[in-house]
Amino acid sequence: MPRLRYLLARRMGPFGIVLTAWDIWRRLPPKQRKRILDATRKHGPRMAAQARNRRRK
């Protein structure tokens, strides 16, 4: 639990978010990493299109 507090207490600027994501990614087992990459490839373009459409409104 102390490690979780460290991750959440880190400054949350853009660089802090990247470092936190990297810390979490490093701890994932390879199978879970593959699942995340597969889901990103499948759903990423749709999510980007939705974000673009929301931005235009």
Backbone as CSV, one residue per row, in Angstrom:
resi,resn,N_x,N_y,N_z,CA_x,CA_y,CA_z,C_x,C_y,C_z
1,MET,0.803,-1.203,0.000,0.000,0.000,0.000,0.852,1.277,0.000
2,PRO,2.019,1.284,0.644,2.822,2.508,0.593,3.203,2.900,-0.833
3,ARG,3.422,1.916,-1.694,3.795,2.218,-3.080,2.647,2.906,-3.807
4,LEU,1.419,2.479,-3.529,0.250,3.089,-4.154,0.140,4.559,-3.752
5,ARG,0.395,4.851,-2.507,0.357,6.251,-2.061,1.391,7.080,-2.808
6,TYR,2.566,6.506,-3.027,3.614,7.214,-3.766,3.152,7.504,-5.188
7,LEU,2.534,6.510,-5.827,2.076,6.704,-7.199,1.005,7.778,-7.273
8,LEU,0.110,7.801,-6.309,-0.976,8.771,-6.337,-0.535,10.150,-5.861
9,ALA,0.533,10.208,-5.071,0.988,11.485,-4.537,1.902,12.231,-5.506
10,ARG,2.358,11.552,-6.522,3.252,12.187,-7.499,2.534,13.355,-8.175
11,ARG,3.262,14.371,-8.514,2.651,15.529,-9.187,1.998,15.072,-10.480
12,MET,0.790,15.533,-10.723,0.029,15.021,-11.847,0.052,15.931,-13.062
13,GLY,1.196,16.427,-13.406,1.330,17.111,-14.682,1.465,16.053,-15.771
14,PRO,1.667,16.472,-16.996,1.802,15.497,-18.081,2.956,14.513,-17.857
15,PHE,4.065,15.006,-17.371,5.211,14.129,-17.138,4.943,13.164,-15.989
16,GLY,4.254,13.632,-14.956,3.901,12.769,-13.828,2.964,11.650,-14.233
17,ILE,2.033,11.959,-15.126,1.111,10.928,-15.606,1.872,9.880,-16.407
18,VAL,2.813,10.319,-17.229,3.612,9.376,-18.020,4.432,8.479,-17.102
19,LEU,5.061,9.049,-16.091,5.862,8.236,-15.172,5.004,7.241,-14.405
20,THR,3.820,7.663,-13.978,2.918,6.762,-13.267,2.467,5.626,-14.171
21,ALA,2.110,5.943,-15.410,1.698,4.901,-16.355,2.849,3.923,-16.595
22,TRP,4.067,4.438,-16.703,5.221,3.562,-16.917,5.444,2.650,-15.716
23,ASP,5.304,3.191,-14.494,5.453,2.366,-13.290,4.446,1.227,-13.280
24,ILE,3.209,1.533,-13.628,2.167,0.501,-13.636,2.442,-0.510,-14.742
25,TRP,2.789,-0.042,-15.927,3.055,-0.926,-17.075,4.182,-1.905,-16.763
26,ARG,5.220,-1.415,-16.104,6.371,-2.257,-15.768,5.989,-3.425,-14.876
27,ARG,4.986,-3.247,-14.028,4.595,-4.266,-13.067,3.604,-5.287,-13.632
28,LEU,3.068,-5.017,-14.807,2.106,-5.945,-15.393,2.816,-7.175,-15.956
29,PRO,2.202,-8.343,-15.779,2.748,-9.540,-16.427,2.602,-9.427,-17.947
30,PRO,3.439,-10.120,-18.702,3.393,-10.016,-20.165,2.024,-10.320,-20.779
31,LYS,1.289,-11.278,-20.229,-0.034,-11.597,-20.788,-0.987,-10.412,-20.653
32,GLN,-0.938,-9.730,-19.513,-1.815,-8.573,-19.332,-1.387,-7.424,-20.238
33,ARG,-0.102,-7.262,-20.442,0.372,-6.228,-21.369,-0.165,-6.483,-22.769
34,LYS,-0.127,-7.758,-23.184,-0.622,-8.117,-24.510,-2.119,-7.836,-24.621
35,ARG,-2.876,-8.141,-23.577,-4.316,-7.857,-23.595,-4.585,-6.366,-23.753
36,ILE,-3.824,-5.558,-23.046,-4.008,-4.107,-23.137,-3.667,-3.619,-24.544
37,LEU,-2.581,-4.114,-25.111,-2.208,-3.702,-26.469,-3.255,-4.135,-27.487
38,ASP,-3.777,-5.356,-27.342,-4.815,-5.832,-28.263,-6.071,-4.973,-28.159
39,ALA,-6.480,-4.648,-26.930,-7.669,-3.813,-26.743,-7.444,-2.411,-27.295
40,THR,-6.227,-1.900,-27.144,-5.912,-0.573,-27.670,-5.975,-0.558,-29.191
41,ARG,-5.466,-1.603,-29.816,-5.527,-1.682,-31.278,-6.962,-1.795,-31.776
42,LYS,-7.785,-2.503,-31.012,-9.169,-2.711,-31.431,-10.026,-1.468,-31.199
43,HIS,-9.919,-0.876,-30.017,-10.817,0.209,-29.627,-10.202,1.601,-29.737
44,GLY,-8.891,1.698,-29.876,-8.214,2.989,-29.913,-8.695,3.927,-30.999
45,PRO,-8.809,3.466,-32.248,-9.265,4.370,-33.308,-10.672,4.916,-33.056
46,ARG,-11.547,4.083,-32.528,-12.908,4.538,-32.238,-12.900,5.588,-31.125
47,MET,-12.098,5.359,-30.093,-12.021,6.319,-28.992,-11.418,7.643,-29.470
48,ALA,-10.429,7.584,-30.342,-9.832,8.808,-30.885,-10.851,9.576,-31.717
49,ALA,-11.661,8.864,-32.499,-12.691,9.526,-33.306,-13.736,10.182,-32.412
50,GLN,-14.122,9.506,-31.339,-15.083,10.096,-30.406,-14.507,11.349,-29.758
51,ALA,-13.247,11.304,-29.365,-12.614,12.475,-28.751,-12.546,13.629,-29.746
52,ARG,-12.222,13.312,-31.005,-12.164,14.347,-32.038,-13.537,14.973,-32.250
53,ASN,-14.577,14.150,-32.290,-15.930,14.670,-32.490,-16.391,15.523,-31.314
54,ARG,-16.033,15.126,-30.116,-16.392,15.934,-28.938,-15.665,17.267,-28.957
55,ARG,-14.441,17.241,-29.411,-13.639,18.469,-29.472,-14.233,19.464,-30.465
56,ARG,-14.798,18.961,-31.550,-15.367,19.833,-32.580,-16.644,20.515,-32.125
57,LYS,-17.352,19.907,-31.197,-18.649,20.479,-30.768,-18.498,21.740,-29.991
